[in-house]
Amino acid sequence: MKTSVDISYYPLKEEFKPSIKDFILRLRLHNNVVVKTNGMSTQVFGEYIEVMEILTKEIQSSFEIPHSVFILKIINTDLQALPNFN
């Protein structure tokens, strides 16, 4: 099953940008998902099981920073394949 996940990451510390950029970079190292970013969030597209395994791993790594907040929206379809989504 294909899935699309919209992620907002809020590391609650003064210098938050490096943590966000590192999280996105780690997501992009996985060749079996598509990662797109904009000024508000990051989207990950791929097979549900693979996406969730990757997110579990990378979110856990980000939780090494105390007080990190993630907000995820998950849908059971590949939204990037739909017309007028992008």
N, CA, C and O atoms as a Maestro MAE file, in Angstrom:
{
 s_m_m2io_version
 :::
 2.0.0
}

f_m_ct {
 s_m_title
 :::
 protein
 m_atom[344] {
  # First column is atom index #
  i_m_mmod_type
  r_m_x_coord
  r_m_y_coord
  r_m_z_coord
  i_m_residue_number
  s_m_chain_name
  s_m_pdb_residue_name
  s_m_pdb_atom_name
  i_m_atomic_number
  :::
  1 25 0.837 -1.172 0.000 1 A "MET " " N  " 7
  2 3 0.000 0.000 0.000 1 A "MET " " CA " 6
  3 2 0.887 1.242 0.000 1 A "MET " " C  " 6
  4 15 1.842 1.337 0.772 1 A "MET " " O  " 8
  5 25 0.570 2.164 -0.849 2 A "LYS " " N  " 7
  6 3 1.293 3.445 -0.900 2 A "LYS " " CA " 6
  7 2 0.797 4.357 0.215 2 A "LYS " " C  " 6
  8 15 -0.354 4.270 0.644 2 A "LYS " " O  " 8
  9 25 1.689 5.234 0.677 3 A "THR " " N  " 7
  10 3 1.324 6.199 1.702 3 A "THR " " CA " 6
  11 2 2.016 7.523 1.454 3 A "THR " " C  " 6
  12 15 3.044 7.596 0.782 3 A "THR " " O  " 8
  13 25 1.430 8.559 2.009 4 A "SER " " N  " 7
  14 3 2.017 9.897 2.007 4 A "SER " " CA " 6
  15 2 1.991 10.394 3.438 4 A "SER " " C  " 6
  16 15 0.979 10.273 4.128 4 A "SER " " O  " 8
  17 25 3.114 10.959 3.887 5 A "VAL " " N  " 7
  18 3 3.210 11.467 5.257 5 A "VAL " " CA " 6
  19 2 3.695 12.908 5.201 5 A "VAL " " C  " 6
  20 15 4.700 13.220 4.562 5 A "VAL " " O  " 8
  21 25 2.965 13.772 5.879 6 A "ASP " " N  " 7
  22 3 3.342 15.175 6.011 6 A "ASP " " CA " 6
  23 2 3.879 15.357 7.432 6 A "ASP " " C  " 6
  24 15 3.185 15.057 8.404 6 A "ASP " " O  " 8
  25 25 5.115 15.849 7.550 7 A "ILE " " N  " 7
  26 3 5.797 15.918 8.842 7 A "ILE " " CA " 6
  27 2 6.195 17.353 9.149 7 A "ILE " " C  " 6
  28 15 6.758 18.052 8.307 7 A "ILE " " O  " 8
  29 25 5.896 17.776 10.359 8 A "SER " " N  " 7
  30 3 6.433 19.026 10.896 8 A "SER " " CA " 6
  31 2 7.269 18.654 12.115 8 A "SER " " C  " 6
  32 15 6.815 17.913 12.987 8 A "SER " " O  " 8
  33 25 8.478 19.167 12.169 9 A "TYR " " N  " 7
  34 3 9.422 18.840 13.240 9 A "TYR " " CA " 6
  35 2 9.793 20.121 13.973 9 A "TYR " " C  " 6
  36 15 10.196 21.108 13.358 9 A "TYR " " O  " 8
  37 25 9.654 20.091 15.287 10 A "TYR " " N  " 7
  38 3 9.947 21.246 16.130 10 A "TYR " " CA " 6
  39 2 10.920 20.854 17.240 10 A "TYR " " C  " 6
  40 15 10.491 20.440 18.318 10 A "TYR " " O  " 8
  41 25 12.235 20.979 16.987 11 A "PRO " " N  " 7
  42 3 13.188 20.773 18.078 11 A "PRO " " CA " 6
  43 2 13.151 22.013 18.978 11 A "PRO " " C  " 6
  44 15 13.464 23.115 18.527 11 A "PRO " " O  " 8
  45 25 12.779 21.841 20.216 12 A "LEU " " N  " 7
  46 3 12.569 22.974 21.114 12 A "LEU " " CA " 6
  47 2 13.892 23.408 21.746 12 A "LEU " " C  " 6
  48 15 14.192 23.109 22.902 12 A "LEU " " O  " 8
  49 25 14.667 24.125 20.932 13 A "LYS " " N  " 7
  50 3 15.940 24.669 21.406 13 A "LYS " " CA " 6
  51 2 16.262 25.901 20.580 13 A "LYS " " C  " 6
  52 15 15.663 26.125 19.529 13 A "LYS " " O  " 8
  53 25 17.192 26.684 21.048 14 A "GLU " " N  " 7
  54 3 17.548 27.947 20.382 14 A "GLU " " CA " 6
  55 2 17.952 27.749 18.921 14 A "GLU " " C  " 6
  56 15 17.400 28.384 18.022 14 A "GLU " " O  " 8
  57 25 18.900 26.881 18.703 15 A "GLU " " N  " 7
  58 3 19.396 26.604 17.354 15 A "GLU " " CA " 6
  59 2 18.652 25.408 16.787 15 A "GLU " " C  " 6
  60 15 19.139 24.281 16.872 15 A "GLU " " O  " 8
  61 25 17.486 25.636 16.214 16 A "PHE " " N  " 7
  62 3 16.637 24.544 15.756 16 A "PHE " " CA " 6
  63 2 16.881 24.145 14.304 16 A "PHE " " C  " 6
  64 15 16.637 22.995 13.938 16 A "PHE " " O  " 8
  65 25 17.357 25.066 13.471 17 A "LYS " " N  " 7
  66 3 17.503 24.772 12.040 17 A "LYS " " CA " 6
  67 2 18.459 23.613 11.736 17 A "LYS " " C  " 6
  68 15 18.127 22.778 10.895 17 A "LYS " " O  " 8
  69 25 19.622 23.522 12.376 18 A "PRO " " N  " 7
  70 3 20.515 22.392 12.071 18 A "PRO " " CA " 6
  71 2 19.866 21.029 12.342 18 A "PRO " " C  " 6
  72 15 20.098 20.077 11.596 18 A "PRO " " O  " 8
  73 25 19.064 20.930 13.389 19 A "SER " " N  " 7
  74 3 18.407 19.655 13.700 19 A "SER " " CA " 6
  75 2 17.392 19.288 12.627 19 A "SER " " C  " 6
  76 15 17.291 18.123 12.241 19 A "SER " " O  " 8
  77 25 16.648 20.260 12.146 20 A "ILE " " N  " 7
  78 3 15.661 20.016 11.094 20 A "ILE " " CA " 6
  79 2 16.362 19.612 9.796 20 A "ILE " " C  " 6
  80 15 15.956 18.653 9.140 20 A "ILE " " O  " 8
  81 25 17.406 20.340 9.432 21 A "LYS " " N  " 7
  82 3 18.145 20.019 8.209 21 A "LYS " " CA " 6
  83 2 18.767 18.629 8.286 21 A "LYS " " C  " 6
  84 15 18.795 17.903 7.292 21 A "LYS " " O  " 8
  85 25 19.262 18.260 9.458 22 A "ASP " " N  " 7
  86 3 19.846 16.928 9.642 22 A "ASP " " CA " 6
  87 2 18.786 15.839 9.485 22 A "ASP " " C  " 6
  88 15 19.046 14.812 8.858 22 A "ASP " " O  " 8
  89 25 17.611 16.050 10.042 23 A "PHE " " N  " 7
  90 3 16.518 15.086 9.918 23 A "PHE " " CA " 6
  91 2 16.154 14.893 8.440 23 A "PHE " " C  " 6
  92 15 16.006 13.760 7.982 23 A "PHE " " O  " 8
  93 25 16.014 15.974 7.710 24 A "ILE " " N  " 7
  94 3 15.661 15.895 6.279 24 A "ILE " " CA " 6
  95 2 16.774 15.202 5.497 24 A "ILE " " C  " 6
  96 15 16.492 14.374 4.631 24 A "ILE " " O  " 8
  97 25 18.009 15.523 5.784 25 A "LEU " " N  " 7
  98 3 19.138 14.882 5.109 25 A "LEU " " CA " 6
  99 2 19.127 13.377 5.348 25 A "LEU " " C  " 6
  100 15 19.344 12.600 4.418 25 A "LEU " " O  " 8
  101 25 18.880 12.962 6.576 26 A "ARG " " N  " 7
  102 3 18.834 11.520 6.882 26 A "ARG " " CA " 6
  103 2 17.691 10.835 6.138 26 A "ARG " " C  " 6
  104 15 17.850 9.710 5.665 26 A "ARG " " O  " 8
  105 25 16.537 11.502 6.030 27 A "LEU " " N  " 7
  106 3 15.433 10.934 5.251 27 A "LEU " " CA " 6
  107 2 15.830 10.742 3.795 27 A "LEU " " C  " 6
  108 15 15.495 9.727 3.184 27 A "LEU " " O  " 8
  109 25 16.538 11.708 3.242 28 A "ARG " " N  " 7
  110 3 16.929 11.656 1.822 28 A "ARG " " CA " 6
  111 2 17.975 10.586 1.535 28 A "ARG " " C  " 6
  112 15 18.191 10.245 0.372 28 A "ARG " " O  " 8
  113 25 18.618 10.058 2.542 29 A "LEU " " N  " 7
  114 3 19.592 8.979 2.342 29 A "LEU " " CA " 6
  115 2 18.924 7.654 1.989 29 A "LEU " " C  " 6
  116 15 19.586 6.730 1.517 29 A "LEU " " O  " 8
  117 25 17.622 7.559 2.216 30 A "HIS " " N  " 7
  118 3 16.865 6.343 1.923 30 A "HIS " " CA " 6
  119 2 16.331 6.419 0.492 30 A "HIS " " C  " 6
  120 15 15.465 7.239 0.188 30 A "HIS " " O  " 8
  121 25 16.854 5.560 -0.379 31 A "ASN " " N  " 7
  122 3 16.508 5.603 -1.795 31 A "ASN " " CA " 6
  123 2 15.118 5.078 -2.120 31 A "ASN " " C  " 6
  124 15 14.614 5.327 -3.215 31 A "ASN " " O  " 8
  125 25 14.489 4.361 -1.203 32 A "ASN " " N  " 7
  126 3 13.201 3.746 -1.501 32 A "ASN " " CA " 6
  127 2 12.010 4.620 -1.142 32 A "ASN " " C  " 6
  128 15 10.872 4.153 -1.197 32 A "ASN " " O  " 8
  129 25 12.243 5.886 -0.774 33 A "VAL " " N  " 7
  130 3 11.161 6.838 -0.542 33 A "VAL " " CA " 6
  131 2 11.473 8.139 -1.275 33 A "VAL " " C  " 6
  132 15 12.625 8.429 -1.599 33 A "VAL " " O  " 8
  133 25 10.422 8.915 -1.527 34 A "VAL " " N  " 7
  134 3 10.570 10.242 -2.120 34 A "VAL " " CA " 6
  135 2 10.369 11.254 -1.001 34 A "VAL " " C  " 6
  136 15 9.401 11.159 -0.247 34 A "VAL " " O  " 8
  137 25 11.268 12.215 -0.888 35 A "VAL " " N  " 7
  138 3 11.190 13.245 0.147 35 A "VAL " " CA " 6
  139 2 11.100 14.599 -0.538 35 A "VAL " " C  " 6
  140 15 11.939 14.942 -1.371 35 A "VAL " " O  " 8
  141 25 10.076 15.363 -0.180 36 A "LYS " " N  " 7
  142 3 9.903 16.716 -0.697 36 A "LYS " " CA " 6
  143 2 9.751 17.658 0.488 36 A "LYS " " C  " 6
  144 15 9.155 17.303 1.505 36 A "LYS " " O  " 8
  145 25 10.293 18.855 0.347 37 A "THR " " N  " 7
  146 3 10.204 19.822 1.438 37 A "THR " " CA " 6
  147 2 9.632 21.137 0.927 37 A "THR " " C  " 6
  148 15 9.686 21.445 -0.263 37 A "THR " " O  " 8
  149 25 9.085 21.895 1.860 38 A "ASN " " N  " 7
  150 3 8.694 23.276 1.594 38 A "ASN " " CA " 6
  151 2 8.951 24.055 2.882 38 A "ASN " " C  " 6
  152 15 9.521 23.505 3.824 38 A "ASN " " O  " 8
  153 25 8.553 25.289 2.941 39 A "GLY " " N  " 7
  154 3 8.829 26.123 4.100 39 A "GLY " " CA " 6
  155 2 8.075 25.742 5.358 39 A "GLY " " C  " 6
  156 15 8.397 26.228 6.443 39 A "GLY " " O  " 8
  157 25 7.070 24.876 5.231 40 A "MET " " N  " 7
  158 3 6.230 24.531 6.378 40 A "MET " " CA " 6
  159 2 6.402 23.096 6.864 40 A "MET " " C  " 6
  160 15 6.232 22.819 8.051 40 A "MET " " O  " 8
  161 25 6.744 22.171 5.943 41 A "SER " " N  " 7
  162 3 6.788 20.763 6.335 41 A "SER " " CA " 6
  163 2 7.605 19.951 5.335 41 A "SER " " C  " 6
  164 15 8.100 20.464 4.332 41 A "SER " " O  " 8
  165 25 7.722 18.677 5.647 42 A "THR " " N  " 7
  166 3 8.392 17.711 4.784 42 A "THR " " CA " 6
  167 2 7.389 16.621 4.450 42 A "THR " " C  " 6
  168 15 6.642 16.170 5.318 42 A "THR " " O  " 8
  169 25 7.373 16.197 3.193 43 A "GLN " " N  " 7
  170 3 6.499 15.102 2.782 43 A "GLN " " CA " 6
  171 2 7.351 13.908 2.390 43 A "GLN " " C  " 6
  172 15 8.392 14.045 1.747 43 A "GLN " " O  " 8
  173 25 6.880 12.721 2.797 44 A "VAL " " N  " 7
  174 3 7.551 11.467 2.461 44 A "VAL " " CA " 6
  175 2 6.527 10.572 1.777 44 A "VAL " " C  " 6
  176 15 5.411 10.400 2.269 44 A "VAL " " O  " 8
  177 25 6.918 9.999 0.629 45 A "PHE " " N  " 7
  178 3 6.043 9.161 -0.176 45 A "PHE " " CA " 6
  179 2 6.702 7.814 -0.414 45 A "PHE " " C  " 6
  180 15 7.909 7.742 -0.648 45 A "PHE " " O  " 8
  181 25 5.916 6.746 -0.354 46 A "GLY " " N  " 7
  182 3 6.454 5.416 -0.639 46 A "GLY " " CA " 6
  183 2 5.533 4.336 -0.126 46 A "GLY " " C  " 6
  184 15 4.369 4.581 0.193 46 A "GLY " " O  " 8
  185 25 6.081 3.126 -0.053 47 A "GLU " " N  " 7
  186 3 5.335 1.997 0.486 47 A "GLU " " CA " 6
  187 2 5.187 2.178 1.993 47 A "GLU " " C  " 6
  188 15 6.144 2.531 2.682 47 A "GLU " " O  " 8
  189 25 3.989 1.935 2.493 48 A "TYR " " N  " 7
  190 3 3.659 2.211 3.895 48 A "TYR " " CA " 6
  191 2 4.678 1.611 4.868 48 A "TYR " " C  " 6
  192 15 5.223 2.325 5.709 48 A "TYR " " O  " 8
  193 25 4.934 0.326 4.760 49 A "ILE " " N  " 7
  194 3 5.840 -0.346 5.713 49 A "ILE " " CA " 6
  195 2 7.229 0.287 5.672 49 A "ILE " " C  " 6
  196 15 7.827 0.539 6.717 49 A "ILE " " O  " 8
  197 25 7.742 0.543 4.472 50 A "GLU " " N  " 7
  198 3 9.076 1.134 4.347 50 A "GLU " " CA " 6
  199 2 9.106 2.547 4.915 50 A "GLU " " C  " 6
  200 15 10.037 2.902 5.638 50 A "GLU " " O  " 8
  201 25 8.104 3.354 4.598 51 A "VAL " " N  " 7
  202 3 8.053 4.726 5.107 51 A "VAL " " CA " 6
  203 2 8.015 4.728 6.624 51 A "VAL " " C  " 6
  204 15 8.747 5.483 7.264 51 A "VAL " " O  " 8
  205 25 7.165 3.886 7.207 52 A "MET " " N  " 7
  206 3 7.034 3.880 8.658 52 A "MET " " CA " 6
  207 2 8.301 3.368 9.352 52 A "MET " " C  " 6
  208 15 8.659 3.858 10.423 52 A "MET " " O  " 8
  209 25 8.979 2.386 8.749 53 A "GLU " " N  " 7
  210 3 10.248 1.912 9.319 53 A "GLU " " CA " 6
  211 2 11.297 3.021 9.299 53 A "GLU " " C  " 6
  212 15 12.020 3.223 10.275 53 A "GLU " " O  " 8
  213 25 11.372 3.734 8.180 54 A "ILE " " N  " 7
  214 3 12.333 4.835 8.063 54 A "ILE " " CA " 6
  215 2 12.010 5.938 9.063 54 A "ILE " " C  " 6
  216 15 12.900 6.436 9.753 54 A "ILE " " O  " 8
  217 25 10.741 6.319 9.142 55 A "LEU " " N  " 7
  218 3 10.354 7.381 10.071 55 A "LEU " " CA " 6
  219 2 10.609 6.975 11.517 55 A "LEU " " C  " 6
  220 15 11.060 7.796 12.316 55 A "LEU " " O  " 8
  221 25 10.328 5.730 11.864 56 A "THR " " N  " 7
  222 3 10.586 5.259 13.224 56 A "THR " " CA " 6
  223 2 12.064 5.413 13.563 56 A "THR " " C  " 6
  224 15 12.416 5.902 14.637 56 A "THR " " O  " 8
  225 25 12.918 4.995 12.649 57 A "LYS " " N  " 7
  226 3 14.367 5.080 12.876 57 A "LYS " " CA " 6
  227 2 14.843 6.528 12.994 57 A "LYS " " C  " 6
  228 15 15.574 6.879 13.921 57 A "LYS " " O  " 8
  229 25 14.419 7.361 12.046 58 A "GLU " " N  " 7
  230 3 14.938 8.730 12.013 58 A "GLU " " CA " 6
  231 2 14.321 9.619 13.094 58 A "GLU " " C  " 6
  232 15 14.992 10.517 13.603 58 A "GLU " " O  " 8
  233 25 13.078 9.389 13.445 59 A "ILE " " N  " 7
  234 3 12.483 10.144 14.552 59 A "ILE " " CA " 6
  235 2 13.153 9.749 15.861 59 A "ILE " " C  " 6
  236 15 13.433 10.607 16.697 59 A "ILE " " O  " 8
  237 25 13.411 8.458 16.044 60 A "GLN " " N  " 7
  238 3 14.101 8.018 17.262 60 A "GLN " " CA " 6
  239 2 15.470 8.688 17.362 60 A "GLN " " C  " 6
  240 15 15.871 9.114 18.445 60 A "GLN " " O  " 8
  241 25 16.186 8.785 16.250 61 A "SER " " N  " 7
  242 3 17.487 9.462 16.268 61 A "SER " " CA " 6
  243 2 17.336 10.928 16.666 61 A "SER " " C  " 6
  244 15 18.164 11.466 17.401 61 A "SER " " O  " 8
  245 25 16.278 11.568 16.178 62 A "SER " " N  " 7
  246 3 16.048 12.980 16.502 62 A "SER " " CA " 6
  247 2 15.629 13.172 17.950 62 A "SER " " C  " 6
  248 15 15.831 14.249 18.512 62 A "SER " " O  " 8
  249 25 15.053 12.152 18.561 63 A "PHE " " N  " 7
  250 3 14.642 12.253 19.954 63 A "PHE " " CA " 6
  251 2 15.830 12.275 20.910 63 A "PHE " " C  " 6
  252 15 15.638 12.408 22.119 63 A "PHE " " O  " 8
  253 25 17.049 12.149 20.399 64 A "GLU " " N  " 7
  254 3 18.226 12.322 21.239 64 A "GLU " " CA " 6
  255 2 18.301 13.757 21.744 64 A "GLU " " C  " 6
  256 15 18.926 14.035 22.768 64 A "GLU " " O  " 8
  257 25 17.653 14.668 21.012 65 A "ILE " " N  " 7
  258 3 17.545 16.061 21.456 65 A "ILE " " CA " 6
  259 2 16.347 16.130 22.404 65 A "ILE " " C  " 6
  260 15 15.233 15.795 21.999 65 A "ILE " " O  " 8
  261 25 16.543 16.548 23.631 66 A "PRO " " N  " 7
  262 3 15.398 16.631 24.545 66 A "PRO " " CA " 6
  263 2 14.327 17.587 24.016 66 A "PRO " " C  " 6
  264 15 14.635 18.623 23.428 66 A "PRO " " O  " 8
  265 25 13.095 17.227 24.231 67 A "HIS " " N  " 7
  266 3 11.950 18.076 23.897 67 A "HIS " " CA " 6
  267 2 11.813 18.339 22.406 67 A "HIS " " C  " 6
  268 15 11.676 19.484 21.973 67 A "HIS " " O  " 8
  269 25 11.851 17.291 21.645 68 A "SER " " N  " 7
  270 3 11.584 17.378 20.213 68 A "SER " " CA " 6
  271 2 10.130 17.009 19.960 68 A "SER " " C  " 6
  272 15 9.622 16.044 20.531 68 A "SER " " O  " 8
  273 25 9.460 17.775 19.105 69 A "VAL " " N  " 7
  274 3 8.057 17.541 18.799 69 A "VAL " " CA " 6
  275 2 7.920 17.227 17.313 69 A "VAL " " C  " 6
  276 15 8.455 17.948 16.470 69 A "VAL " " O  " 8
  277 25 7.202 16.150 16.993 70 A "PHE " " N  " 7
  278 3 6.873 15.799 15.613 70 A "PHE " " CA " 6
  279 2 5.363 15.781 15.463 70 A "PHE " " C  " 6
  280 15 4.652 15.274 16.330 70 A "PHE " " O  " 8
  281 25 4.880 16.330 14.369 71 A "ILE " " N  " 7
  282 3 3.467 16.245 14.010 71 A "ILE " " CA " 6
  283 2 3.412 15.575 12.650 71 A "ILE " " C  " 6
  284 15 4.022 16.046 11.690 71 A "ILE " " O  " 8
  285 25 2.670 14.463 12.570 72 A "LEU " " N  " 7
  286 3 2.572 13.697 11.326 72 A "LEU " " CA " 6
  287 2 1.116 13.606 10.885 72 A "LEU " " C  " 6
  288 15 0.210 13.409 11.695 72 A "LEU " " O  " 8
  289 25 0.922 13.754 9.580 73 A "LYS " " N  " 7
  290 3 -0.365 13.459 8.954 73 A "LYS " " CA " 6
  291 2 -0.090 12.354 7.946 73 A "LYS " " C  " 6
  292 15 0.800 12.480 7.105 73 A "LYS " " O  " 8
  293 25 -0.858 11.270 8.031 74 A "ILE " " N  " 7
  294 3 -0.611 10.084 7.213 74 A "ILE " " CA " 6
  295 2 -1.874 9.761 6.424 74 A "ILE " " C  " 6
  296 15 -2.974 9.738 6.977 74 A "ILE " " O  " 8
  297 25 -1.708 9.512 5.129 75 A "ILE " " N  " 7
  298 3 -2.836 9.113 4.292 75 A "ILE " " CA " 6
  299 2 -2.443 7.857 3.522 75 A "ILE " " C  " 6
  300 15 -1.276 7.672 3.177 75 A "ILE " " O  " 8
  301 25 -3.407 7.010 3.259 76 A "ASN " " N  " 7
  302 3 -3.121 5.723 2.613 76 A "ASN " " CA " 6
  303 2 -3.232 5.800 1.089 76 A "ASN " " C  " 6
  304 15 -3.937 5.008 0.464 76 A "ASN " " O  " 8
  305 25 -2.539 6.746 0.516 77 A "THR " " N  " 7
  306 3 -2.420 6.867 -0.941 77 A "THR " " CA " 6
  307 2 -1.182 7.696 -1.253 77 A "THR " " C  " 6
  308 15 -0.656 8.384 -0.378 77 A "THR " " O  " 8
  309 25 -0.726 7.635 -2.475 78 A "ASP " " N  " 7
  310 3 0.426 8.423 -2.912 78 A "ASP " " CA " 6
  311 2 -0.087 9.736 -3.480 78 A "ASP " " C  " 6
  312 15 -0.464 9.808 -4.650 78 A "ASP " " O  " 8
  313 25 -0.102 10.767 -2.658 79 A "LEU " " N  " 7
  314 3 -0.646 12.051 -3.092 79 A "LEU " " CA " 6
  315 2 0.176 12.725 -4.176 79 A "LEU " " C  " 6
  316 15 -0.357 13.534 -4.936 79 A "LEU " " O  " 8
  317 25 1.453 12.411 -4.264 80 A "GLN " " N  " 7
  318 3 2.259 13.052 -5.298 80 A "GLN " " CA " 6
  319 2 1.852 12.580 -6.686 80 A "GLN " " C  " 6
  320 15 2.143 13.254 -7.674 80 A "GLN " " O  " 8
  321 25 1.183 11.432 -6.779 81 A "ALA " " N  " 7
  322 3 0.747 10.908 -8.065 81 A "ALA " " CA " 6
  323 2 -0.582 11.501 -8.507 81 A "ALA " " C  " 6
  324 15 -0.984 11.325 -9.657 81 A "ALA " " O  " 8
  325 25 -1.272 12.206 -7.603 82 A "LEU " " N  " 7
  326 3 -2.561 12.787 -7.964 82 A "LEU " " CA " 6
  327 2 -2.363 14.105 -8.707 82 A "LEU " " C  " 6
  328 15 -1.446 14.859 -8.383 82 A "LEU " " O  " 8
  329 25 -3.212 14.395 -9.704 83 A "PRO " " N  " 7
  330 3 -3.101 15.671 -10.416 83 A "PRO " " CA " 6
  331 2 -3.379 16.841 -9.479 83 A "PRO " " C  " 6
  332 15 -4.221 16.750 -8.585 83 A "PRO " " O  " 8
  333 25 -2.671 17.924 -9.693 84 A "ASN " " N  " 7
  334 3 -2.848 19.170 -8.958 84 A "ASN " " CA " 6
  335 2 -2.443 19.093 -7.499 84 A "ASN " " C  " 6
  336 15 -2.783 19.991 -6.729 84 A "ASN " " O  " 8
  337 25 -1.730 18.055 -7.092 85 A "PHE " " N  " 7
  338 3 -1.264 18.008 -5.711 85 A "PHE " " CA " 6
  339 2 -0.026 18.875 -5.528 85 A "PHE " " C  " 6
  340 15 0.105 19.554 -4.509 85 A "PHE " " O  " 8
  341 25 0.880 18.863 -6.496 86 A "ASN " " N  " 7
  342 3 2.137 19.586 -6.350 86 A "ASN " " CA " 6
  343 2 1.982 21.037 -6.631 86 A "ASN " " C  " 6
  344 15 2.954 21.788 -6.550 86 A "ASN " " O  " 8
  :::
 }
 m_bond[343] {
  # First column is bond index #
  i_m_from
  i_m_to
  i_m_order
  :::
  1 1 2 1
  2 2 3 1
  3 3 4 2
  4 3 5 1
  5 5 6 1
  6 6 7 1
  7 7 8 2
  8 7 9 1
  9 9 10 1
  10 10 11 1
  11 11 12 2
  12 11 13 1
  13 13 14 1
  14 14 15 1
  15 15 16 2
  16 15 17 1
  17 17 18 1
  18 18 19 1
  19 19 20 2
  20 19 21 1
  21 21 22 1
  22 22 23 1
  23 23 24 2
  24 23 25 1
  25 25 26 1
  26 26 27 1
  27 27 28 2
  28 27 29 1
  29 29 30 1
  30 30 31 1
  31 31 32 2
  32 31 33 1
  33 33 34 1
  34 34 35 1
  35 35 36 2
  36 35 37 1
  37 37 38 1
  38 38 39 1
  39 39 40 2
  40 39 41 1
  41 41 42 1
  42 42 43 1
  43 43 44 2
  44 43 45 1
  45 45 46 1
  46 46 47 1
  47 47 48 2
  48 47 49 1
  49 49 50 1
  50 50 51 1
  51 51 52 2
  52 51 53 1
  53 53 54 1
  54 54 55 1
  55 55 56 2
  56 55 57 1
  57 57 58 1
  58 58 59 1
  59 59 60 2
  60 59 61 1
  61 61 62 1
  62 62 63 1
  63 63 64 2
  64 63 65 1
  65 65 66 1
  66 66 67 1
  67 67 68 2
  68 67 69 1
  69 69 70 1
  70 70 71 1
  71 71 72 2
  72 71 73 1
  73 73 74 1
  74 74 75 1
  75 75 76 2
  76 75 77 1
  77 77 78 1
  78 78 79 1
  79 79 80 2
  80 79 81 1
  81 81 82 1
  82 82 83 1
  83 83 84 2
  84 83 85 1
  85 85 86 1
  86 86 87 1
  87 87 88 2
  88 87 89 1
  89 89 90 1
  90 90 91 1
  91 91 92 2
  92 91 93 1
  93 93 94 1
  94 94 95 1
  95 95 96 2
  96 95 97 1
  97 97 98 1
  98 98 99 1
  99 99 100 2
  100 99 101 1
  101 101 102 1
  102 102 103 1
  103 103 104 2
  104 103 105 1
  105 105 106 1
  106 106 107 1
  107 107 108 2
  108 107 109 1
  109 109 110 1
  110 110 111 1
  111 111 112 2
  112 111 113 1
  113 113 114 1
  114 114 115 1
  115 115 116 2
  116 115 117 1
  117 117 118 1
  118 118 119 1
  119 119 120 2
  120 119 121 1
  121 121 122 1
  122 122 123 1
  123 123 124 2
  124 123 125 1
  125 125 126 1
  126 126 127 1
  127 127 128 2
  128 127 129 1
  129 129 130 1
  130 130 131 1
  131 131 132 2
  132 131 133 1
  133 133 134 1
  134 134 135 1
  135 135 136 2
  136 135 137 1
  137 137 138 1
  138 138 139 1
  139 139 140 2
  140 139 141 1
  141 141 142 1
  142 142 143 1
  143 143 144 2
  144 143 145 1
  145 145 146 1
  146 146 147 1
  147 147 148 2
  148 147 149 1
  149 149 150 1
  150 150 151 1
  151 151 152 2
  152 151 153 1
  153 153 154 1
  154 154 155 1
  155 155 156 2
  156 155 157 1
  157 157 158 1
  158 158 159 1
  159 159 160 2
  160 159 161 1
  161 161 162 1
  162 162 163 1
  163 163 164 2
  164 163 165 1
  165 165 166 1
  166 166 167 1
  167 167 168 2
  168 167 169 1
  169 169 170 1
  170 170 171 1
  171 171 172 2
  172 171 173 1
  173 173 174 1
  174 174 175 1
  175 175 176 2
  176 175 177 1
  177 177 178 1
  178 178 179 1
  179 179 180 2
  180 179 181 1
  181 181 182 1
  182 182 183 1
  183 183 184 2
  184 183 185 1
  185 185 186 1
  186 186 187 1
  187 187 188 2
  188 187 189 1
  189 189 190 1
  190 190 191 1
  191 191 192 2
  192 191 193 1
  193 193 194 1
  194 194 195 1
  195 195 196 2
  196 195 197 1
  197 197 198 1
  198 198 199 1
  199 199 200 2
  200 199 201 1
  201 201 202 1
  202 202 203 1
  203 203 204 2
  204 203 205 1
  205 205 206 1
  206 206 207 1
  207 207 208 2
  208 207 209 1
  209 209 210 1
  210 210 211 1
  211 211 212 2
  212 211 213 1
  213 213 214 1
  214 214 215 1
  215 215 216 2
  216 215 217 1
  217 217 218 1
  218 218 219 1
  219 219 220 2
  220 219 221 1
  221 221 222 1
  222 222 223 1
  223 223 224 2
  224 223 225 1
  225 225 226 1
  226 226 227 1
  227 227 228 2
  228 227 229 1
  229 229 230 1
  230 230 231 1
  231 231 232 2
  232 231 233 1
  233 233 234 1
  234 234 235 1
  235 235 236 2
  236 235 237 1
  237 237 238 1
  238 238 239 1
  239 239 240 2
  240 239 241 1
  241 241 242 1
  242 242 243 1
  243 243 244 2
  244 243 245 1
  245 245 246 1
  246 246 247 1
  247 247 248 2
  248 247 249 1
  249 249 250 1
  250 250 251 1
  251 251 252 2
  252 251 253 1
  253 253 254 1
  254 254 255 1
  255 255 256 2
  256 255 257 1
  257 257 258 1
  258 258 259 1
  259 259 260 2
  260 259 261 1
  261 261 262 1
  262 262 263 1
  263 263 264 2
  264 263 265 1
  265 265 266 1
  266 266 267 1
  267 267 268 2
  268 267 269 1
  269 269 270 1
  270 270 271 1
  271 271 272 2
  272 271 273 1
  273 273 274 1
  274 274 275 1
  275 275 276 2
  276 275 277 1
  277 277 278 1
  278 278 279 1
  279 279 280 2
  280 279 281 1
  281 281 282 1
  282 282 283 1
  283 283 284 2
  284 283 285 1
  285 285 286 1
  286 286 287 1
  287 287 288 2
  288 287 289 1
  289 289 290 1
  290 290 291 1
  291 291 292 2
  292 291 293 1
  293 293 294 1
  294 294 295 1
  295 295 296 2
  296 295 297 1
  297 297 298 1
  298 298 299 1
  299 299 300 2
  300 299 301 1
  301 301 302 1
  302 302 303 1
  303 303 304 2
  304 303 305 1
  305 305 306 1
  306 306 307 1
  307 307 308 2
  308 307 309 1
  309 309 310 1
  310 310 311 1
  311 311 312 2
  312 311 313 1
  313 313 314 1
  314 314 315 1
  315 315 316 2
  316 315 317 1
  317 317 318 1
  318 318 319 1
  319 319 320 2
  320 319 321 1
  321 321 322 1
  322 322 323 1
  323 323 324 2
  324 323 325 1
  325 325 326 1
  326 326 327 1
  327 327 328 2
  328 327 329 1
  329 329 330 1
  330 330 331 1
  331 331 332 2
  332 331 333 1
  333 333 334 1
  334 334 335 1
  335 335 336 2
  336 335 337 1
  337 337 338 1
  338 338 339 1
  339 339 340 2
  340 339 341 1
  341 341 342 1
  342 342 343 1
  343 343 344 2
  :::
 }
}
